[in-house]
């Protein structure tokens, strides 16, 4: 959930008129690389352990955030087209 919210924040803050731009793709890619890095950094924390399931859950949250962005953008485009026809 945290990485999904982080992804939505990055995508929305870098939004332009197009669906996806290079900055958004770069931001999502960097977040996707950050997820295993944060998990790997837990090696040095005494009461934490590295778990590949956490990496998969982080990527899943980021993927859901991207899919949610796509759906909202698509609905927004339909609403804009319907509003401009009147």
TORDRENLUM-604345 format. One record per residue (C-alpha): x negated, y, z negated. Coordinates in steps of 0.001 Angstrom, whole numbers, plus 500000, padded with zeros to 6 digits. Example, Ala and Ser with C-alpha at 12.3 -4.5 7.8 and 13.67 -1.06 7.14 Angstrom:
% TORDRENLUM-604345
NODE;487700;495500;492200
NODE;486330;498940;492860
This chain:
% TORDRENLUM-604345
NODE;500000;500000;500000
NODE;497218;502438;499133
NODE;495438;502017;502449
NODE;498765;502288;504267
NODE;499454;505621;502608
NODE;495899;506696;503355
NODE;496428;505736;507008
NODE;499725;507614;507288
NODE;498111;510700;505768
NODE;495223;510531;508229
NODE;497458;509977;511257
NODE;499893;512739;510313
NODE;497170;515259;509498
NODE;495545;514677;512894
NODE;498816;514651;514862
NODE;499094;516418;518203
NODE;501783;516384;520880
NODE;500562;513066;522269
NODE;501310;509706;520666
NODE;497708;508877;519764
NODE;494561;510883;520178
NODE;490889;510113;519692
NODE;490750;511639;516226
NODE;493644;509479;515010
NODE;492107;506322;516461
NODE;488747;507193;514892
NODE;490380;507858;511509
NODE;492258;504544;511540
NODE;489102;502718;512646
NODE;487082;504259;509825
NODE;489768;503321;507310
NODE;489750;499769;508685
NODE;485978;499647;508095
NODE;486338;501217;504649
NODE;488627;498440;503428
NODE;486005;495628;503439
NODE;483316;498086;502254
NODE;485352;498947;499158
NODE;486014;495273;498536
NODE;482326;494405;498940
NODE;481346;497213;496545
NODE;483171;495349;493803
NODE;480231;492919;493587
NODE;478518;495344;491233
NODE;481544;495813;488978
NODE;481417;493327;486079
NODE;485103;492449;485773
NODE;485979;492584;489482
NODE;485508;489996;492204
NODE;485378;490097;495980
NODE;488467;488578;497551
NODE;489060;488272;501285
NODE;492818;488293;500651
NODE;492516;491869;499422
NODE;490815;492836;502690
NODE;493619;491199;504674
NODE;496232;492948;502542
NODE;494499;496279;503103
NODE;494461;495733;506855
NODE;498106;494647;506714
NODE;499043;497842;504878
NODE;497172;499922;507439
NODE;498867;498037;510273
NODE;502308;498577;508761
NODE;501538;502280;508406
NODE;500536;502487;512081
NODE;503664;500599;513130
NODE;505825;502884;510999
NODE;504188;505909;512615
NODE;504918;504457;516078
NODE;508587;503856;515237
NODE;509068;507330;513742
NODE;507312;508953;516719
NODE;509511;506986;519145
NODE;512709;508006;517297
NODE;511514;511627;517215
NODE;510963;511585;520991
NODE;514463;510199;521603
NODE;515961;512830;519307
NODE;514075;515597;521109
NODE;515274;514390;524508
NODE;518875;514177;523334
NODE;518629;517636;521775
NODE;517191;519243;524904
NODE;519997;517899;527148
NODE;522633;519968;525373
